[in-house]
C-alpha cells in the first residue's frame, strides 16, 4: 500500500479509485512551500493541479517518491528535469481537458468578436449601448493558430464551422498532415501578419516564454485580436496592453496569466479586453476525466507498469504493436540479469521482425528495468532505469532487423557470454523463451527458473530433480514446520511400477531417501497423486509409519477431490495412459478450506513435493 499525497482539489471519483486499490490517499490542500516539503516525506506519489510548485528543493525532501501526477496538461509548475534526475516519474493527463479548452477558446473568440462581456456589464449597470459595442463576424476571417497540437486541431475543426480560413504555425507538423486537416502552414511572422484572430496553443517552455511580444505584434493588422487559453507568459501582457492602447491591434481575450492568481494587470482597465480566471479546464466533465485519468496512471506507476502519459520517459509512447512486448522485454532483462554473474559493460538488445519498423526505445527501457529490477535496492522504473545503467557503467545498444529468421517477431538480449531470446506465441500472445546461450528451448518464463547445463546422458535430469526436490522440501520444512499434507509425485517410483517392481530393497531404499525430508517435516497425511501409487502404498506406508495417513488417488473420494480442485484451478490435471499427475498451484488458503470437506483431513498447511 502506497501513501498518495494530494495537495489540490481532485474529482472524488479518481481518489475513490486509488482508495479502492488499497492505497492511503492523504489530502492536504493549500500547503505552503515549507509545509509541502514536510508533507512529502514518506509519500510514494504526489497528485497536483496547477497551483502546487514542485521544485527541486521539494523533490530533494521526497525520500520515497515514485511519481508526480498533474491532473491536467500543463507542467510549468513541475521541475521535470529535477524529477528525472531523482528518478521520479512525471505524469499528466493530456487528453482530459482538451475539449473544454477548445470550447473555451471559441467562447472567448466569440466574446471578443461581439463584445459580449462588455455589453452585459453595461446593461446590468443600467446603460443601453447598442452602437458602442458593435462587433465583427467570424465568417471569411482568418484564424491563425499557434501550435497545432490536440487542442489546436479541435479549435480548427470548430472554427471551420464558422466559415473561417485556418492558417497555423507549428514546426512539428508536416505540410502533408496540415493539408489533410485543411490547414495552411505559415511561418510565425507570416501568420501574425495574415490573421484577424490569433489563438495560442503552446506549452510554456523557455523557448515559448515571451513569444508573442511587441515586436511581433507590430507586424499585425489593426484588426487583429489575440486569444490565449494555453499558458501564461507566452504572451507578454505589458506589450499586449500597449499594442491595444495604441491601436496597433484591436483587442484580446485571455484566460491565463504570467503569475496566477492574477488580480492586477494593465489589461484589466482596457474595454477591448475580455478576461477569465483560468477557466479553460473548469468544466465538470474535464475535472472528472482528469481525476480518473491521473488515478489510472498513478496505479500503473505504483505497480511498476508502463505509464503511457509519463512525460519524462526517454522513449516514444508504446503503441498497440509494441505494448504486448513490454512484459516480454522486461522479463528477458530480468532473466538475463540472472544469467550474468557480472554486469556486462554493454547489453545488446535486438528487435527482429515486423515491429522493428517502430520506435522501440521503450522496449529497451523495459529490458533495463528488468535487468536492474532484480538487484537494485530502489524501485526501478522506466524513468530511473537509464540512470541506474549509467551509474553501473552499462550501455544499452539497440539493434534492429526487419526480418526474424524463425519467428514473426523476436527479442534478444545479449552481453558478455550470455544470450537469451523470447517471442510471443498464439492468439493470446503467450511469452516463450526460445533461445538460451545458443540452445533452442521452448519454455514460458517464470519468476523462478532453474537452468542446468549437463551432458546428454540418461538419468541426469532425474537425479537433479530428486536432489532439487529434497532441497526444496527441506527448505519448506525449515521455513514452515507443521506441514500436514504433501502431494508426492516422483518419477523414480513410476519407473519401478512400470517395471513391475513394487516391493523389495531397491524400492524401500528409494522410498526412505525420498521420503526422509517429508517425515522430518512432520507430515501426518500423504496424498498419493498418481494411479501408480496404490501399488507402492505398502512400501510407502512402511517407510512413513502407522501415524501417517495415506490418501490414494485410486480411492473414489480422492478422485472426486482432485476433480473438484482441478476445476477450481488448484490442481492441474494431465491425462496419460494409466497415469494421473497433478500438483497444487499454490493457493494454500483455498486448498486448506477444501481439505476437510473433500479429503476428510484437517490441513494446517499444504505444500507440494517434490514440486513436479
NUZA-265641 format. One record per residue (C-alpha): x, y, z. Coordinates in pm, whole numbers, plus 50000, padded with zeros to 5 digits. Example, Ala and Ser with C-alpha at 12.3 -4.5 7.8 and 13.67 -1.06 7.14 Angstrom:
REM residues 2
512304955050780;513674989450714;
//
This chain:
REM residues 612
500005000050000;501385034049900;500805068250054;499495092549793;499695129549884;497015151349717;497565188849753;494765202949536;491125195949466;490745164649254;487475149049135;486395124049404;485945096049152;489665094449087;490535094549457;488005066949518;489775045549257;493045049349445;491445040649778;489695010449625;493124997749517;494214998049881;496305029849881;496355056250154;495085088750000;496345118050210;494525150150108;496265181850230;495165212150029;496585247250046;500075238050170;502795263950181;506185255750031;507615246150370;504535225950460;504805207450128;508445198850197;507375183550528;504305165650395;506095149550102;508435129950328;507365093450311;504925099250022;505135075049731;503075096549495;502045133049466;498945145049281;498615182049199;496915206448964;498395240048859;498955257849192;501395234549371;505005242449285;507065210449269;510565224849275;513975208449301;514015217249672;510685199749725;511875169049533;515035168149746;512865162150053;510945133749883;512625102450016;510135077149879;508555094649582;507875073749272;505655096749065;504185131849043;500825133548872;499375165548728;495595163448688;495655184048370;498035192248086;500495219948173;503635211448372;505285245448412;504825242048791;506895209848799;510675208648769;510675179448527;514465179748492;515005176748867;512365149448886;514075129548613;517455132748785;515815119549102;514235090548916;510715104048977;508175098648702;506155129248597;502695122248458;499985144648320;496525139148174;496895153747825;493525143547690;491365151247992;490535187747922;491255192547553;487575195647457;486895220047741;489925241047646;488945241647277;485375251647362;486575279147597;488815292147319;485755295047095;483805311547379;486485338247420;486855342447045;483125349147009;483055371047318;485895391947179;484325394246833;480925405146966;481935423247290;479575401247491;481035407147841;481295444847792;477735447747666;476475425947951;478265447348210;476885479548062;473345466548054;473285454148414;474695487948513;471665504448352;473195515148020;471665505247682;474655508547449;473855491147121;476005512446894;479035513147124;479555475347122;479435468446752;481305436346670;482625416946372;481625384346205;483845353546209;482865342245859;485595348245597;488045359645866;491485343645902;492185324546222;495865319546298;496615290246529;499995289946704;500525253346792;498615226746601;498515200446874;495475182747017;493695214647127;494785234746824;493285208746590;490005208846783;489845246846758;490485244346384;487605219746347;485235242646532;486365274646361;485865258546022;482155255446105;482095293546124;483485295145769;486835308745884;490065304445689;492525284445902;496275290445897;498775277546152;502345278246275;503805245646405;507325234246308;506495198646417;503595193446174;504325183545814;502805200545512;501045168145415;499475164245760;498335200545759;496675196045421;494865165045549;493135185845818;492545215945590;495135239445742;497715261045565;501135262745737;502935296245761;505925310045945;505105327746272;505755361946122;503565354345818;500865340546046;500645371946260;500595394345954;497785374545787;495485367846084;492345385446201;492265363646512;495335347346668;494925319046920;497825303947116;498055266647199;501605260147314;503195246647631;505135270947846;508815263747791;511965285147787;511545287147408;507915299047418;508055323947707;507605359047561;506965345247211;504095369347139;505645403447206;505545439547087;508005433746803;505925405646658;502585423346710;503915454346528;503585434546201;499895426246259;496735440646105;494975467246317;492005443246326;493965415146499;492505400746817;494675377547033;493245348147234;495285328447488;493805298347669;497165280047681;499705291147943;500575324948091;503835341447995;503745331347629;502075364647554;503895394347709;500985411247888;502575445947909;503355445547536;499845433347456;498255461247662;500445487447496;499605474847145;495865475547220;496045510247376;497945523947076;495585508146823;498265485046682;495785456346732;492085455946809;491815435947129;492495404247323;490855376847529;492945359347796;492255330448030;495825326448160;498405350048306;502125350648375;501555348848750;498425333148895;496205340549072;496235374248898;494095403249026;496065432448883;497095437048520;497465465648272;494965446548056;492135448148310;491395485148250;491025481847873;487475478647734;488785459347431;489925430547653;487985400247780;489475380448071;488585349148268;490375333648570;491945302748408;488675285248328;489885265448027;489635232048209;486935242148454;484085220248341;482595191448533;483465167548253;487105178448232;487605175948608;486105141048617;488265129948323;491425144848475;490805128548813;490045094648662;492935096248417;495595106248669;494345079648911;494665052848643;498165064648552;499205065548919;498025029748970;500235019048680;503215038748810;502915024849163;502664989549023;505854994848822;503984991848494;504375011848174;502655045848205;501515058947865;501355095347977;504695097848156;506395128748013;509975121548124;510375086447988;513065087847720;511045069347457;508035073147237;504715060647366;504235023347312;501535018447051;499314987947012;502024969946814;504684973347084;502684972747407;502284934547414;506094931147403;506794953147708;506304924747956;508434901047749;511264926347719;511274932648094;511174895248170;514084888647933;516084916348102;515434900748441;516364865648325;519474879148153;520484895148483;520194860948646;522394845348377;525094871848410;527324867548714;528854901748646;527164931048472;528434934148115;529704967948002;527334966047704;523904949847679;522844944147320;519114944247264;517984931546926;514484935946786;513884913646484;510734912346274;507814934546178;507894955446496;511424967146418;509994994946197;508565012046508;510325033746764;511325005547003;513225026047262;510535018347519;511314981147483;514984988347553;513965006947868;511884976747968;514984954747932;516954978048162;514044979148406;514024941248427;517844938548439;518274962448733;514964953948899;516364920649019;519334935649203;518564972149281;517514981949630;515345010149494;512245005349282;513235005948917;511055024648671;511185034848307;512465068548431;515385058448651;516485026948462;518835046948231;520255064748536;520965031448709;522575018248391;524835048648366;525825045548731;526675008748678;528675016148364;526264996148147;525475008247795;522384996247608;522974990547239;519864985747027;519964965746704;517064962146460;516414936746187;513284938445975;513204900545935;513324873646203;514724840546084;512374817946281;509534838746420;507354867946318;508994889246588;511764880546832;513544899747110;517114890547205;519204902947498;522914895347494;526114906147660;529324890047778;528994852747714;525214850347751;522244854047519;518524849347572;515684853147320;511924854047358;508794855947146;505044859247182;503044829847052;499404822146983;496354844246978;496754851247348;500374863147290;501924839947547;505544846447637;508094819847541;511844818047588;513164802047267;516964805147289;519384804747582;523114806647520;522844791047177;520454763147277;516944761747135;514264758547402;510524764747429;509534773747784;507294800347939;509334824248154;508564822448525;509584841248837;511804812048943;513584790648686;516424765448713;518834764248421;521004733048408;523864726648169;524714689748157;525974661147939;523214643947745;523164611447945;520134591348067;519174597348429;520924630948475;517764651948483;516024626548709;518914627848956;518974665848954;515204666749005;515484643049301;518214663649464;516394696249399;513124682749535;514794671449854;516384705749899;513044722249829;511244700850085;513944706850344;513664744350286;509874742350321;510264723450647;512674749550783;510524778850678;507114764850768;507174734851003;503894717051062;503144706850703;500234683150717;499564673550356;502164665650094;501454656049736;504064630749619;504934626049254;508294610149190;509474596848854;511694571749037;508634554549183;506904554348846;509874537148684;509714508848941;505984504048885;506374503648510;508984475948551;506504457048772;508744461249078;506594474049367;508384459049665;511894449649756;515044465249888;515584489149596;512084503549628;512434506750004;515814524049976;514414548749725;511344555049939;513404560550253;515694585150074;512934605049904;510524605050194;513064613750465;512514651550430;508754645750434;508934626850761;511254653150906;508674679750820;506104663351049;503704652550776;500694633550903;498804629550573;500314619750241;498314622849920;499444597449662;498794616349343;499204590749067;497394558548979;500734540649010;500994548549377;498434523949515;500874496849408;503524513049626;501274520849921;502604491850127;506244502450091;505444539350141;503324531150443;506124511050598;508574539350547;506274566850674;504974547150971;501474540051102;500914575851223;500824589150864;497544586550675;497834577650306;495174591450073;495304572149747;494254585749409;492704551649345;490014559649602;486824574149460;486894601249727;490384612049628;489484611949258;486454634049331;488594657049542;491154660649266;488474667249006;486954694349224;490334710549295;491214708748928;488004726748834;488954754749071;492394757748917;494154744649227;495304712749061;496444708948705;495484675648554;497304659648263;495794626748147;498064599448021;497894561947974;497394547948322;498754579548478;497104608648658;499594635148760;498794667448939;500234694249159;498924723949354;499204758849206;499964774549539;496544786849651;497124773950002;494154790650172;491574776549931;493214742049937;493074742650318;489404752450321;488524724150084;490704698750261;488454687650544;485344685750328;486854668050029;489684647550171;488444642250523;491624656150681;492484687950868;495044708750680;497204733850862;499344739050558;499514724750210;502704720050016;503694700249710;506584676249699;508854672149519;507484700349305;506514681748993;
//
